[in-house]
Amino acid sequence: MNTNRENLISELSNDLSPVKPLNLKLVTLIWYLSAFGFAIAMMLLVAPFRENIFTQLATSKQFLFESVLGLVAIGFLVYRAIDLSRPSSQATPKALILPLGLLFLWLGMYLYGYIEPALEPSMAGKRPHCSMETVLIALPSMFIGMFIIRKQWPVLPTTSALLIGLAAGAIPQLLMQFGCMYETSHILLYHVLPGLSVGAIAAVLSNKLIQKV
Amino acid sequence: MHNKQKQWDEDEARWSGLMQCAQKGDRVAYNTLLTELSSAIEAYIRANFGHIPTLEDCVQECLLAIHAARHTYDQNRLFRPWLFVIVRHKTIDVLRRIRPDEKHASAELPEHVLGSTDMAHLERMIDGKILLAKLKPEQQQAIALTKYAGMTTLEAAKVVGINESALKARLRRSLKTLAQQWQNDWKDDEHKP
């Protein structure tokens, strides 16, 4: 081994300080719960959720199913986004199949609403600026998620950012189905589209905010 | 085969254990780990790229990256995939970034090869050409001239008979293909003994 390398190894060893590996499941859970908590609080500050939301969840199996599917899809998106920020054999396109598959399945449920809506379309609970709210509520969670990713060693920074952005956008997007009017075109245009756009924002910002390794 | 598997398992367990100690701040364990890994990394890069003049740069950059990323190793996962993802990224990064200078090239390559524009000579230099062999001939040529023979892109462009920007584009594509190829291949190398 040459002297330069020996010196480098000595320097790195002498410079060693203890580090705490990230607990993936715990960090995912904390981000997930706090992002939902924050989104619910912000939405309640603007306007209350629909009064009969619990009755609707209890009576419409389709509405309950699509809501639960959304919760699950968001969980997988966050988990994978943070997981991909560490070097591992998971950093392949295959890793995206499950989270993105669940996301599109969930969004497909809303498209299916054109054929058979989960709830009777109604203007009840309409919020005046729901699309803007969706984006604004998602941004803080998106930035926190990107900060977590940045602290790791992201092999695929844009992909990680895209996933965390999609997850952050999906949270208010899902909650808007409880807090705003339920009508398929409105959902797709004013809730889903702004939610997805947060993913694009995160992917674009990843070049600036997440160091490429 | 059985011995190879045993050795593979032992290395995996030892490196994982040493890294866990290093994460807790054990300097001796970390020194041992980096020393062992530097040899493994050197062998790995040499096996894939042969006598690349920037080999030492690649190894040292990998060691620095391992140091910076040591908090991302998860003890519940295999050590090798973690290690070689870093090695793969850093090596391609160094190949993209660093142009071998005269000093590097002279230290590693015989004089008659340095002045050579003969592809046969250049190909012989890439003695471990596992990855390079999978590239198109013109891509191999671009990498061999610039990264192995130490030519500037302008010099290489003159040898190939194309303009400099075309050569730069070819080089970029070649490195991208290499990175993708390596990503596809690395699992076979690292998961199996």
Contacts between the chains, C-beta under 8 A, distances in Angstrom:
chain1	res1	chain2	res2	distance
A	1	B	35	7.4
A	1	B	38	6.6
A	1	B	39	7.3
A	2	B	56	6.7
A	4	B	56	7.2
A	4	B	60	7.1
A	5	B	38	5.9
A	5	B	56	7.0
A	5	B	59	6.6
A	5	B	60	6.2
A	5	B	63	7.6
A	8	B	60	5.6
A	8	B	63	6.1
A	8	B	64	7.6
A	9	B	31	6.1
A	9	B	34	4.5
A	9	B	35	5.9
A	9	B	38	6.7
A	9	B	63	6.7
A	10	B	31	7.1
A	12	B	30	7.3
A	12	B	34	6.2
A	12	B	63	6.6
A	12	B	64	7.5
A	12	B	67	4.8
A	13	B	27	4.8
A	13	B	28	7.8
A	13	B	30	4.9
A	13	B	31	4.0
A	13	B	34	6.7
A	14	B	27	6.7
A	15	B	67	7.7
A	16	B	22	6.5
A	16	B	25	6.1
A	16	B	26	7.9
A	16	B	27	5.1
A	16	B	30	5.1
A	17	B	25	6.3
A	18	B	23	6.8
A	18	B	24	5.5
A	18	B	25	3.7
A	19	B	23	5.3
A	19	B	70	5.9
A	19	B	71	3.7
A	20	B	23	7.6
A	20	B	71	6.8
A	21	B	23	6.2
A	21	B	71	5.7
A	21	B	72	7.0
A	21	B	73	6.5
A	21	B	74	5.9
A	21	B	75	7.2
A	22	B	71	7.2
A	22	B	72	7.1
A	22	B	74	7.9
A	24	B	74	7.2
A	85	B	72	7.8
A	86	B	69	7.9
A	86	B	72	4.0
A	86	B	74	6.9
A	86	B	82	7.7
A	87	B	69	6.2
A	87	B	72	6.1
A	87	B	81	7.8
A	87	B	82	5.0
A	87	B	83	8.0
A	87	B	85	3.8
A	87	B	86	5.1
A	87	B	89	7.7
A	88	B	74	7.5
A	88	B	77	6.1
A	88	B	81	5.7
A	88	B	82	5.9
A	88	B	85	6.5
A	89	B	78	7.5
A	89	B	81	3.8
A	89	B	85	7.3
A	89	B	187	6.4
A	89	B	190	7.9
A	89	B	191	7.4
A	91	B	85	6.3
A	92	B	183	7.3
A	152	B	69	7.9
A	152	B	71	7.9
A	152	B	72	5.2
A	153	B	65	7.7
A	153	B	68	6.9
A	153	B	69	3.8
A	153	B	72	4.8
A	153	B	86	7.4
A	155	B	85	5.9
A	155	B	89	6.1
A	213	B	65	7.0
A	213	B	69	7.6
A	213	B	89	5.9
A	213	B	90	8.0
A	213	B	93	7.9
